[in-house]
Amino acid sequence: MTKKKPFHLAKCLAVLTGALLLNSGLAAERKTENLILITLDGLRHQELFGGLDLEVLKATTKDGKPGGTKTHNRFWADTPIARREKLMPFFWREWMQQHGSVAGNPQKGSSVRLANRLLFSYPGYSEILTGQARDDLITSNDKVLNPNPTVLEFLRRKLGLPQQQVAAFASWDVIGVAVQHKAGAVFTNTGYEAYTHADPVIRSISRLQFEMLTPWDTVRHDEITFRLAMAHLKTHRPRVLYLSLGETDDWAHDKRYDRVLAAIARFDIFFKELWNWLQNEAQYRNKTTLMITTDHGRGDISLNWHSHNAQIKDAKNTWLAVISPDSPLRGEWTDGEPVVMDQIAATLCHFLGLDYSEQNPKAGKPIARIFGK
Ligand SMILES: [Zn+2]
């Protein structure tokens, strides 16, 4: 330490006061008080931006002639824009026209990419949740606690929230460990897991998950996950909610394209219900930022659309939607720097004025374009 110099101290205080005023000015402008992260497992950019892919439907229809099938009748239209609006009318007509924006359409020169090289689920979720991907600490989908602390743990600590106010609901059981480095750091209800609630309707939904099974041992129906997440939202009013839906990926692995499209259309109905509820609640209305993305892409042709791994190039390409009172962007992003999935954790924190590099200096930085910069 050097000798005390009162003059310099006064100068320092003046600078400090200026900085505080600037910060409080920014804080006053910031509207976000709640965060909702949603992931749709392995939902391809092809379906999000272009709706039904006719080549894939042909390849998965018995005689190769999809015309007249239920799926073709429901989702086919002549242009990609008309097709995607048939698949996700609420997402495209309400959210993207009035409230948010979406990056990752290659036809518009926009790119969202994974930093990890493995291109399957746990590495993808960990990249989203920790902001760190390049060290390849996770090399399997084994159900083990995240080797790095996550953004959910950081948010709970920084905001000083009780456990139930930072909650993760997931269809796939591995998400229960992917969201936390320390067991019990955040509230989780994932895979086939009962949910305790005073309302008998919610209790019966919780019970149904064990009776109406999916074809997969570790993934329950998205409908159950969504219903339980909504019950938690209404009861415990979390500031941070992570909703992780999974059926799109599992139906794709089973080559059931009809079910993949039906699952995507169901997400859209969930989105509408969630949004209408949020917009009717003072705690959430115009104070909630939603980020929606996926953990990986998949193959881009009818031979490999169902699969994803390090050898399938297009599995690296994902997409990211942002609906926020603090983002001026609307509709589809065009051109610009590629977005990297390891930036999502820091971006979520930035919406609340928090600096995620405090927890993980190796994580990707906030996506400046979202904030109009
Ligand atoms: Zn998969």
Boltz pocket constraint, residues with backbone or C-beta under 6 A from the ligand:
constraints:
  - pocket:
      binder: B
      contacts: [[A, 42], [A, 121], [A, 249], [A, 250], [A, 253], [A, 308]]
      max_distance: 6.0
